[in-house]
């Protein structure tokens, strides 16, 4: 058996009637003492944590921000900044 298709207005009215019936049942249950009302939690909770990075990390970030690629090709191809490639780090370790 096919389900009946409701017009938009009929669907809206059916929804309103369902909401009203629910609210009335809730009111009656509350009067009877069957419902414990609990406070709602905030919809958006703040989970920020104050973290201060170590000074060495900030110094390295500032140093890295001062560096630039020596050619546009390096920037386009994603080459590491001067002093941060594997070869540069290897040569520093071998000194």
Order of alpha helices (4+ residues) and beta strands (2+ residues): alpha-alpha-alpha-alpha
